[in-house]
Amino acid sequence: MTTLDSINGTPVIEEQVQEWAEEAARGYDVSRLKPRGRPRMGSEPAKVTTLRLEPSLDAALDARARQDHSSRSEVIRAALRAWLESA
């Protein structure tokens, strides 16, 4: 039994690799595969935008996200929408 590597801390042995190869040779039911990637936010793929925050603003963002039971990204999007609508 030779250990090749690990997945999430569990050793992967040659026998497991052979089992996976045989499974792949039999073919997969694509309808049972787990969807990958992030869900769409609209009709188009979302664009990633990076911004830099000073530590106090970053801490306030974390606090607001916790308060709202939301993500940092959603808090930023909501604040940006509100600011743009008020302009």
Biopython code that builds the backbone (N, CA, C, O; Angstrom):
import numpy as np
from Bio.PDB.StructureBuilder import StructureBuilder

atoms = [
    (1, "MET", "N", (0.854, -1.180, 0.000)),
    (1, "MET", "CA", (0.000, 0.000, 0.000)),
    (1, "MET", "C", (0.894, 1.236, 0.000)),
    (1, "MET", "O", (1.548, 1.533, 1.000)),
    (2, "THR", "N", (0.923, 1.955, -1.121)),
    (2, "THR", "CA", (1.715, 3.166, -1.240)),
    (2, "THR", "C", (0.796, 4.371, -1.167)),
    (2, "THR", "O", (-0.224, 4.426, -1.855)),
    (3, "THR", "N", (1.165, 5.352, -0.319)),
    (3, "THR", "CA", (0.391, 6.584, -0.225)),
    (3, "THR", "C", (0.901, 7.545, -1.277)),
    (3, "THR", "O", (2.097, 7.830, -1.330)),
    (4, "LEU", "N", (0.004, 8.051, -2.117)),
    (4, "LEU", "CA", (0.392, 8.949, -3.189)),
    (4, "LEU", "C", (0.310, 10.406, -2.762)),
    (4, "LEU", "O", (1.197, 11.193, -3.094)),
    (5, "ASP", "N", (-0.713, 10.772, -2.050)),
    (5, "ASP", "CA", (-0.959, 12.154, -1.620)),
    (5, "ASP", "C", (-2.124, 12.111, -0.646)),
    (5, "ASP", "O", (-2.497, 11.043, -0.161)),
    (6, "SER", "N", (-2.686, 13.245, -0.366)),
    (6, "SER", "CA", (-3.849, 13.256, 0.511)),
    (6, "SER", "C", (-4.876, 14.249, -0.009)),
    (6, "SER", "O", (-4.544, 15.196, -0.722)),
    (7, "ILE", "N", (-6.124, 14.017, 0.361)),
    (7, "ILE", "CA", (-7.231, 14.921, 0.066)),
    (7, "ILE", "C", (-7.875, 15.249, 1.393)),
    (7, "ILE", "O", (-8.371, 14.363, 2.089)),
    (8, "ASN", "N", (-7.865, 16.533, 1.748)),
    (8, "ASN", "CA", (-8.405, 16.983, 3.038)),
    (8, "ASN", "C", (-7.817, 16.180, 4.198)),
    (8, "ASN", "O", (-8.518, 15.851, 5.155)),
    (9, "GLY", "N", (-6.524, 15.868, 4.102)),
    (9, "GLY", "CA", (-5.843, 15.167, 5.180)),
    (9, "GLY", "C", (-5.996, 13.659, 5.159)),
    (9, "GLY", "O", (-5.367, 12.970, 5.963)),
    (10, "THR", "N", (-6.816, 13.125, 4.261)),
    (10, "THR", "CA", (-6.994, 11.679, 4.150)),
    (10, "THR", "C", (-6.045, 11.146, 3.092)),
    (10, "THR", "O", (-6.086, 11.600, 1.949)),
    (11, "PRO", "N", (-5.188, 10.192, 3.447)),
    (11, "PRO", "CA", (-4.243, 9.666, 2.461)),
    (11, "PRO", "C", (-4.959, 9.030, 1.269)),
    (11, "PRO", "O", (-5.980, 8.360, 1.430)),
    (12, "VAL", "N", (-4.417, 9.245, 0.084)),
    (12, "VAL", "CA", (-4.922, 8.618, -1.134)),
    (12, "VAL", "C", (-3.953, 7.492, -1.479)),
    (12, "VAL", "O", (-2.762, 7.728, -1.685)),
    (13, "ILE", "N", (-4.462, 6.285, -1.540)),
    (13, "ILE", "CA", (-3.618, 5.124, -1.808)),
    (13, "ILE", "C", (-3.844, 4.637, -3.235)),
    (13, "ILE", "O", (-4.828, 5.001, -3.879)),
    (14, "GLU", "N", (-2.931, 3.819, -3.713)),
    (14, "GLU", "CA", (-3.001, 3.322, -5.088)),
    (14, "GLU", "C", (-4.328, 2.634, -5.389)),
    (14, "GLU", "O", (-4.868, 2.777, -6.486)),
    (15, "GLU", "N", (-4.852, 1.892, -4.420)),
    (15, "GLU", "CA", (-6.108, 1.185, -4.627)),
    (15, "GLU", "C", (-7.252, 2.165, -4.892)),
    (15, "GLU", "O", (-8.126, 1.889, -5.714)),
    (16, "GLN", "N", (-7.250, 3.308, -4.198)),
    (16, "GLN", "CA", (-8.291, 4.317, -4.402)),
    (16, "GLN", "C", (-8.167, 4.931, -5.788)),
    (16, "GLN", "O", (-9.170, 5.160, -6.463)),
    (17, "VAL", "N", (-6.939, 5.196, -6.210)),
    (17, "VAL", "CA", (-6.719, 5.757, -7.545)),
    (17, "VAL", "C", (-7.212, 4.774, -8.598)),
    (17, "VAL", "O", (-7.842, 5.183, -9.573)),
    (18, "GLN", "N", (-6.938, 3.494, -8.419)),
    (18, "GLN", "CA", (-7.399, 2.473, -9.360)),
    (18, "GLN", "C", (-8.924, 2.423, -9.395)),
    (18, "GLN", "O", (-9.517, 2.295, -10.465)),
    (19, "GLU", "N", (-9.559, 2.525, -8.230)),
    (19, "GLU", "CA", (-11.022, 2.527, -8.168)),
    (19, "GLU", "C", (-11.594, 3.728, -8.919)),
    (19, "GLU", "O", (-12.571, 3.597, -9.656)),
    (20, "TRP", "N", (-10.976, 4.907, -8.729)),
    (20, "TRP", "CA", (-11.430, 6.106, -9.443)),
    (20, "TRP", "C", (-11.251, 5.949, -10.953)),
    (20, "TRP", "O", (-12.110, 6.372, -11.726)),
    (21, "ALA", "N", (-10.150, 5.348, -11.371)),
    (21, "ALA", "CA", (-9.901, 5.150, -12.805)),
    (21, "ALA", "C", (-10.948, 4.220, -13.408)),
    (21, "ALA", "O", (-11.440, 4.470, -14.508)),
    (22, "GLU", "N", (-11.291, 3.154, -12.696)),
    (22, "GLU", "CA", (-12.311, 2.225, -13.185)),
    (22, "GLU", "C", (-13.676, 2.908, -13.250)),
    (22, "GLU", "O", (-14.437, 2.699, -14.195)),
    (23, "GLU", "N", (-13.978, 3.718, -12.250)),
    (23, "GLU", "CA", (-15.245, 4.462, -12.251)),
    (23, "GLU", "C", (-15.300, 5.408, -13.450)),
    (23, "GLU", "O", (-16.332, 5.508, -14.113)),
    (24, "ALA", "N", (-14.205, 6.094, -13.728)),
    (24, "ALA", "CA", (-14.161, 7.016, -14.866)),
    (24, "ALA", "C", (-14.316, 6.255, -16.183)),
    (24, "ALA", "O", (-14.970, 6.737, -17.107)),
    (25, "ALA", "N", (-13.717, 5.070, -16.268)),
    (25, "ALA", "CA", (-13.819, 4.272, -17.496)),
    (25, "ALA", "C", (-15.258, 3.831, -17.753)),
    (25, "ALA", "O", (-15.676, 3.714, -18.905)),
    (26, "ARG", "N", (-16.024, 3.583, -16.672)),
    (26, "ARG", "CA", (-17.430, 3.195, -16.829)),
    (26, "ARG", "C", (-18.288, 4.378, -17.278)),
    (26, "ARG", "O", (-19.347, 4.193, -17.879)),
    (27, "GLY", "N", (-17.829, 5.581, -16.985)),
    (27, "GLY", "CA", (-18.576, 6.782, -17.362)),
    (27, "GLY", "C", (-19.332, 7.347, -16.170)),
    (27, "GLY", "O", (-19.595, 6.653, -15.188)),
    (28, "TYR", "N", (-19.674, 8.627, -16.283)),
    (28, "TYR", "CA", (-20.368, 9.324, -15.207)),
    (28, "TYR", "C", (-21.761, 9.743, -15.654)),
    (28, "TYR", "O", (-21.989, 10.051, -16.824)),
    (29, "ASP", "N", (-22.675, 9.749, -14.714)),
    (29, "ASP", "CA", (-23.993, 10.317, -14.946)),
    (29, "ASP", "C", (-23.864, 11.813, -14.668)),
    (29, "ASP", "O", (-23.869, 12.239, -13.513)),
    (30, "VAL", "N", (-23.750, 12.602, -15.724)),
    (30, "VAL", "CA", (-23.486, 14.032, -15.600)),
    (30, "VAL", "C", (-24.563, 14.729, -14.772)),
    (30, "VAL", "O", (-24.268, 15.722, -14.108)),
    (31, "SER", "N", (-25.780, 14.246, -14.792)),
    (31, "SER", "CA", (-26.853, 14.887, -14.033)),
    (31, "SER", "C", (-26.640, 14.773, -12.524)),
    (31, "SER", "O", (-27.246, 15.519, -11.755)),
    (32, "ARG", "N", (-25.785, 13.846, -12.100)),
    (32, "ARG", "CA", (-25.526, 13.669, -10.664)),
    (32, "ARG", "C", (-24.302, 14.433, -10.181)),
    (32, "ARG", "O", (-24.011, 14.435, -8.985)),
    (33, "LEU", "N", (-23.580, 15.082, -11.091)),
    (33, "LEU", "CA", (-22.388, 15.819, -10.693)),
    (33, "LEU", "C", (-22.766, 17.089, -9.954)),
    (33, "LEU", "O", (-23.774, 17.723, -10.264)),
    (34, "LYS", "N", (-21.961, 17.449, -8.989)),
    (34, "LYS", "CA", (-22.191, 18.653, -8.192)),
    (34, "LYS", "C", (-21.875, 19.890, -9.034)),
    (34, "LYS", "O", (-20.812, 19.963, -9.651)),
    (35, "PRO", "N", (-22.791, 20.865, -9.062)),
    (35, "PRO", "CA", (-22.501, 22.090, -9.817)),
    (35, "PRO", "C", (-21.282, 22.791, -9.235)),
    (35, "PRO", "O", (-21.071, 22.775, -8.022)),
    (36, "ARG", "N", (-20.488, 23.402, -10.091)),
    (36, "ARG", "CA", (-19.290, 24.092, -9.641)),
    (36, "ARG", "C", (-19.412, 25.577, -9.931)),
    (36, "ARG", "O", (-20.179, 26.001, -10.795)),
    (37, "GLY", "N", (-18.646, 26.350, -9.194)),
    (37, "GLY", "CA", (-18.619, 27.788, -9.423)),
    (37, "GLY", "C", (-19.639, 28.518, -8.578)),
    (37, "GLY", "O", (-20.434, 27.910, -7.862)),
    (38, "ARG", "N", (-19.599, 29.801, -8.673)),
    (38, "ARG", "CA", (-20.519, 30.640, -7.913)),
    (38, "ARG", "C", (-21.801, 30.844, -8.696)),
    (38, "ARG", "O", (-21.792, 30.852, -9.927)),
    (39, "PRO", "N", (-22.911, 31.011, -7.974)),
    (39, "PRO", "CA", (-24.167, 31.264, -8.688)),
    (39, "PRO", "C", (-24.129, 32.635, -9.357)),
    (39, "PRO", "O", (-23.469, 33.553, -8.872)),
    (40, "ARG", "N", (-24.838, 32.765, -10.467)),
    (40, "ARG", "CA", (-24.913, 34.050, -11.156)),
    (40, "ARG", "C", (-25.670, 35.056, -10.319)),
    (40, "ARG", "O", (-26.550, 34.700, -9.535)),
    (41, "MET", "N", (-25.315, 36.318, -10.497)),
    (41, "MET", "CA", (-25.976, 37.393, -9.767)),
    (41, "MET", "C", (-26.991, 38.097, -10.650)),
    (41, "MET", "O", (-27.725, 38.964, -10.175)),
    (42, "GLY", "N", (-27.044, 37.749, -11.890)),
    (42, "GLY", "CA", (-27.960, 38.349, -12.837)),
    (42, "GLY", "C", (-27.885, 37.562, -14.124)),
    (42, "GLY", "O", (-27.571, 36.372, -14.114)),
    (43, "SER", "N", (-28.171, 38.215, -15.225)),
    (43, "SER", "CA", (-28.147, 37.514, -16.507)),
    (43, "SER", "C", (-26.737, 37.385, -17.067)),
    (43, "SER", "O", (-26.511, 36.588, -17.978)),
    (44, "GLU", "N", (-25.797, 38.141, -16.549)),
    (44, "GLU", "CA", (-24.412, 38.121, -17.028)),
    (44, "GLU", "C", (-23.495, 37.651, -15.893)),
    (44, "GLU", "O", (-23.844, 37.777, -14.719)),
    (45, "PRO", "N", (-22.339, 37.117, -16.240)),
    (45, "PRO", "CA", (-21.382, 36.801, -15.174)),
    (45, "PRO", "C", (-20.965, 38.078, -14.444)),
    (45, "PRO", "O", (-20.800, 39.127, -15.067)),
    (46, "ALA", "N", (-20.799, 37.987, -13.137)),
    (46, "ALA", "CA", (-20.406, 39.153, -12.342)),
    (46, "ALA", "C", (-18.931, 39.456, -12.556)),
    (46, "ALA", "O", (-18.141, 38.558, -12.848)),
    (47, "LYS", "N", (-18.569, 40.706, -12.411)),
    (47, "LYS", "CA", (-17.185, 41.142, -12.535)),
    (47, "LYS", "C", (-16.613, 41.318, -11.138)),
    (47, "LYS", "O", (-17.270, 41.889, -10.268)),
    (48, "VAL", "N", (-15.424, 40.846, -10.920)),
    (48, "VAL", "CA", (-14.757, 40.999, -9.629)),
    (48, "VAL", "C", (-14.043, 42.344, -9.617)),
    (48, "VAL", "O", (-13.311, 42.681, -10.547)),
    (49, "THR", "N", (-14.268, 43.109, -8.546)),
    (49, "THR", "CA", (-13.615, 44.401, -8.368)),
    (49, "THR", "C", (-12.919, 44.392, -7.016)),
    (49, "THR", "O", (-13.518, 44.037, -6.001)),
    (50, "THR", "N", (-11.667, 44.780, -7.011)),
    (50, "THR", "CA", (-10.888, 44.815, -5.782)),
    (50, "THR", "C", (-10.809, 46.245, -5.277)),
    (50, "THR", "O", (-10.640, 47.178, -6.062)),
    (51, "LEU", "N", (-10.932, 46.419, -3.956)),
    (51, "LEU", "CA", (-10.751, 47.744, -3.388)),
    (51, "LEU", "C", (-9.944, 47.626, -2.113)),
    (51, "LEU", "O", (-9.927, 46.583, -1.459)),
    (52, "ARG", "N", (-9.272, 48.722, -1.770)),
    (52, "ARG", "CA", (-8.465, 48.775, -0.561)),
    (52, "ARG", "C", (-9.195, 49.604, 0.482)),
    (52, "ARG", "O", (-9.745, 50.661, 0.173)),
    (53, "LEU", "N", (-9.199, 49.121, 1.715)),
    (53, "LEU", "CA", (-9.879, 49.807, 2.819)),
    (53, "LEU", "C", (-8.882, 50.030, 3.951)),
    (53, "LEU", "O", (-8.029, 49.186, 4.226)),
    (54, "GLU", "N", (-9.010, 51.183, 4.599)),
    (54, "GLU", "CA", (-8.203, 51.385, 5.805)),
    (54, "GLU", "C", (-8.746, 50.466, 6.892)),
    (54, "GLU", "O", (-9.909, 50.068, 6.842)),
    (55, "PRO", "N", (-7.907, 50.123, 7.880)),
    (55, "PRO", "CA", (-8.307, 49.129, 8.892)),
    (55, "PRO", "C", (-9.619, 49.449, 9.605)),
    (55, "PRO", "O", (-10.405, 48.539, 9.872)),
    (56, "SER", "N", (-9.875, 50.718, 9.919)),
    (56, "SER", "CA", (-11.110, 51.036, 10.650)),
    (56, "SER", "C", (-12.342, 50.795, 9.779)),
    (56, "SER", "O", (-13.364, 50.323, 10.277)),
    (57, "LEU", "N", (-12.258, 51.112, 8.492)),
    (57, "LEU", "CA", (-13.381, 50.882, 7.586)),
    (57, "LEU", "C", (-13.579, 49.382, 7.355)),
    (57, "LEU", "O", (-14.711, 48.908, 7.258)),
    (58, "ASP", "N", (-12.483, 48.647, 7.270)),
    (58, "ASP", "CA", (-12.555, 47.204, 7.102)),
    (58, "ASP", "C", (-13.220, 46.561, 8.321)),
    (58, "ASP", "O", (-14.040, 45.654, 8.179)),
    (59, "ALA", "N", (-12.864, 47.034, 9.514)),
    (59, "ALA", "CA", (-13.476, 46.503, 10.742)),
    (59, "ALA", "C", (-14.962, 46.842, 10.791)),
    (59, "ALA", "O", (-15.777, 46.018, 11.204)),
    (60, "ALA", "N", (-15.311, 48.051, 10.371)),
    (60, "ALA", "CA", (-16.723, 48.444, 10.348)),
    (60, "ALA", "C", (-17.507, 47.593, 9.353)),
    (60, "ALA", "O", (-18.655, 47.234, 9.612)),
    (61, "LEU", "N", (-16.895, 47.272, 8.226)),
    (61, "LEU", "CA", (-17.534, 46.406, 7.229)),
    (61, "LEU", "C", (-17.796, 45.022, 7.818)),
    (61, "LEU", "O", (-18.885, 44.471, 7.653)),
    (62, "ASP", "N", (-16.810, 44.465, 8.497)),
    (62, "ASP", "CA", (-16.997, 43.162, 9.149)),
    (62, "ASP", "C", (-18.130, 43.211, 10.165)),
    (62, "ASP", "O", (-18.969, 42.312, 10.223)),
    (63, "ALA", "N", (-18.143, 44.275, 10.965)),
    (63, "ALA", "CA", (-19.181, 44.405, 11.992)),
    (63, "ALA", "C", (-20.563, 44.490, 11.363)),
    (63, "ALA", "O", (-21.502, 43.856, 11.847)),
    (64, "ARG", "N", (-20.701, 45.258, 10.300)),
    (64, "ARG", "CA", (-22.002, 45.406, 9.636)),
    (64, "ARG", "C", (-22.448, 44.084, 9.009)),
    (64, "ARG", "O", (-23.624, 43.724, 9.071)),
    (65, "ALA", "N", (-21.503, 43.370, 8.408)),
    (65, "ALA", "CA", (-21.844, 42.074, 7.810)),
    (65, "ALA", "C", (-22.333, 41.104, 8.879)),
    (65, "ALA", "O", (-23.303, 40.377, 8.662)),
    (66, "ARG", "N", (-21.668, 41.090, 10.031)),
    (66, "ARG", "CA", (-22.125, 40.221, 11.132)),
    (66, "ARG", "C", (-23.507, 40.651, 11.621)),
    (66, "ARG", "O", (-24.381, 39.813, 11.841)),
    (67, "GLN", "N", (-23.697, 41.950, 11.790)),
    (67, "GLN", "CA", (-24.974, 42.487, 12.268)),
    (67, "GLN", "C", (-26.111, 42.111, 11.318)),
    (67, "GLN", "O", (-27.203, 41.750, 11.759)),
    (68, "ASP", "N", (-25.850, 42.196, 10.019)),
    (68, "ASP", "CA", (-26.871, 41.903, 9.011)),
    (68, "ASP", "C", (-26.962, 40.419, 8.662)),
    (68, "ASP", "O", (-27.799, 40.026, 7.849)),
    (69, "HIS", "N", (-26.105, 39.588, 9.272)),
    (69, "HIS", "CA", (-26.028, 38.166, 8.910)),
    (69, "HIS", "C", (-25.845, 38.041, 7.400)),
    (69, "HIS", "O", (-26.549, 37.286, 6.730)),
    (70, "SER", "N", (-24.898, 38.791, 6.891)),
    (70, "SER", "CA", (-24.668, 38.887, 5.456)),
    (70, "SER", "C", (-23.172, 38.741, 5.180)),
    (70, "SER", "O", (-22.371, 38.557, 6.096)),
    (71, "SER", "N", (-22.824, 38.824, 3.924)),
    (71, "SER", "CA", (-21.412, 38.776, 3.546)),
    (71, "SER", "C", (-20.876, 40.199, 3.385)),
    (71, "SER", "O", (-21.640, 41.150, 3.222)),
    (72, "ARG", "N", (-19.584, 40.321, 3.433)),
    (72, "ARG", "CA", (-18.949, 41.614, 3.201)),
    (72, "ARG", "C", (-19.330, 42.132, 1.810)),
    (72, "ARG", "O", (-19.609, 43.318, 1.638)),
    (73, "SER", "N", (-19.340, 41.240, 0.831)),
    (73, "SER", "CA", (-19.661, 41.656, -0.538)),
    (73, "SER", "C", (-21.071, 42.205, -0.639)),
    (73, "SER", "O", (-21.297, 43.212, -1.310)),
    (74, "GLU", "N", (-22.026, 41.554, 0.023)),
    (74, "GLU", "CA", (-23.405, 42.029, -0.054)),
    (74, "GLU", "C", (-23.554, 43.388, 0.625)),
    (74, "GLU", "O", (-24.298, 44.241, 0.142)),
    (75, "VAL", "N", (-22.857, 43.596, 1.734)),
    (75, "VAL", "CA", (-22.897, 44.907, 2.401)),
    (75, "VAL", "C", (-22.330, 45.978, 1.465)),
    (75, "VAL", "O", (-22.902, 47.062, 1.349)),
    (76, "ILE", "N", (-21.232, 45.688, 0.812)),
    (76, "ILE", "CA", (-20.630, 46.656, -0.122)),
    (76, "ILE", "C", (-21.579, 46.942, -1.277)),
    (76, "ILE", "O", (-21.768, 48.099, -1.652)),
    (77, "ARG", "N", (-22.187, 45.882, -1.851)),
    (77, "ARG", "CA", (-23.123, 46.094, -2.967)),
    (77, "ARG", "C", (-24.316, 46.942, -2.537)),
    (77, "ARG", "O", (-24.733, 47.840, -3.269)),
    (78, "ALA", "N", (-24.870, 46.663, -1.354)),
    (78, "ALA", "CA", (-26.025, 47.430, -0.867)),
    (78, "ALA", "C", (-25.642, 48.890, -0.651)),
    (78, "ALA", "O", (-26.401, 49.787, -1.019)),
    (79, "ALA", "N", (-24.483, 49.137, -0.061)),
    (79, "ALA", "CA", (-24.038, 50.513, 0.189)),
    (79, "ALA", "C", (-23.797, 51.241, -1.136)),
    (79, "ALA", "O", (-24.153, 52.412, -1.273)),
    (80, "LEU", "N", (-23.210, 50.570, -2.089)),
    (80, "LEU", "CA", (-22.947, 51.193, -3.390)),
    (80, "LEU", "C", (-24.253, 51.489, -4.125)),
    (80, "LEU", "O", (-24.401, 52.556, -4.721)),
    (81, "ARG", "N", (-25.195, 50.552, -4.085)),
    (81, "ARG", "CA", (-26.494, 50.813, -4.718)),
    (81, "ARG", "C", (-27.178, 52.020, -4.081)),
    (81, "ARG", "O", (-27.691, 52.884, -4.793)),
    (82, "ALA", "N", (-27.190, 52.089, -2.746)),
    (82, "ALA", "CA", (-27.838, 53.193, -2.044)),
    (82, "ALA", "C", (-27.159, 54.519, -2.406)),
    (82, "ALA", "O", (-27.842, 55.518, -2.630)),
    (83, "TRP", "N", (-25.847, 54.535, -2.464)),
    (83, "TRP", "CA", (-25.109, 55.754, -2.787)),
    (83, "TRP", "C", (-25.387, 56.182, -4.228)),
    (83, "TRP", "O", (-25.591, 57.368, -4.489)),
    (84, "LEU", "N", (-25.398, 55.239, -5.157)),
    (84, "LEU", "CA", (-25.638, 55.559, -6.567)),
    (84, "LEU", "C", (-27.067, 56.043, -6.791)),
    (84, "LEU", "O", (-27.293, 56.935, -7.609)),
    (85, "GLU", "N", (-28.032, 55.472, -6.080)),
    (85, "GLU", "CA", (-29.433, 55.873, -6.223)),
    (85, "GLU", "C", (-29.668, 57.271, -5.667)),
    (85, "GLU", "O", (-30.567, 57.975, -6.125)),
    (86, "SER", "N", (-28.876, 57.675, -4.694)),
    (86, "SER", "CA", (-29.061, 58.992, -4.081)),
    (86, "SER", "C", (-28.368, 60.110, -4.866)),
    (86, "SER", "O", (-28.589, 61.290, -4.593)),
    (87, "ALA", "N", (-27.551, 59.747, -5.816)),
    (87, "ALA", "CA", (-26.783, 60.748, -6.583)),
    (87, "ALA", "C", (-27.624, 61.413, -7.642)),
    (87, "ALA", "O", (-27.132, 62.275, -8.370)),
]
sb = StructureBuilder()
sb.init_structure("model")
sb.init_model(0)
sb.init_chain("A")
sb.init_seg("    ")
for serial, (resi, resn, name, xyz) in enumerate(atoms, 1):
    if name == "N":
        sb.init_residue(resn, " ", resi, " ")
    sb.init_atom(name, np.array(xyz, "f"), 0.0, 1.0, " ", f" {name:<3s}", serial, name[0])
structure = sb.get_structure()
